[in-house]
Amino acid sequence: MDTDEDSSDSCNYKFITKELSKYKKSILIKFYDNKSYIGYIKGTFINNKNITSYLSMPDIYKVFETSDKEEEEELEDFYFSVLSNRKNTRYSFYITEFFIDKEFRGNGLGSKILNMIPNIIRSNIIEYVEEVYLMPGQLEEVNGEVKYIKDHNNPNLKKLIQFYKSMGFEIVDKTEYLVEEI
């Protein structure tokens, strides 16, 4: 596991990556402000160039196998709904979770962190990442554990989508996924 720490205008981060295969890496970026925990971004770096060049359909499913079936289904859905249809994509970062602790919300840290992502990725991943993807979803801490709130009619979800769009993300084709080219 690789670890790197950096800071930018009092927003520090710790970058943790785990090589899962030559096709993907698991990435966790923890954010701190003056040593206080702010939140994190969890995601997967995907080498689509190698997947499309070297794997047949049954083997592609194996790339996304994990012990967490919900995560496995999410990665498969993302790959087949988005990446397999975008022929120019070589390397992508898919954000599966972006969480800011409640006490730090509403003061611009989410924007600041999203603006830092391209530089964090370029500093910590050798391959040139072209696009950052995510599916907007509300995360809340419940009994000390971060949980995904599954309510598509939640007005906070609409605000979240508007926030991501204001940060430069665009809807991918006719999906629920958003992309930002970096």
PyMOL commands that set and color helices and strands:
alter all, ss='L'
color gray80, all
select helices_A, chain A and resi 48-54+57-63+69-81+83-85+102-104+109-124+155-166
alter helices_A, ss='H'
color red, helices_A
select strands_A, chain A and resi 2-8+11-19+24-33+36-47+91-100+131-134+138-142+145-149+170-171+178-181
alter strands_A, ss='S'
color yellow, strands_A
deselect
rebuild
show_as cartoon
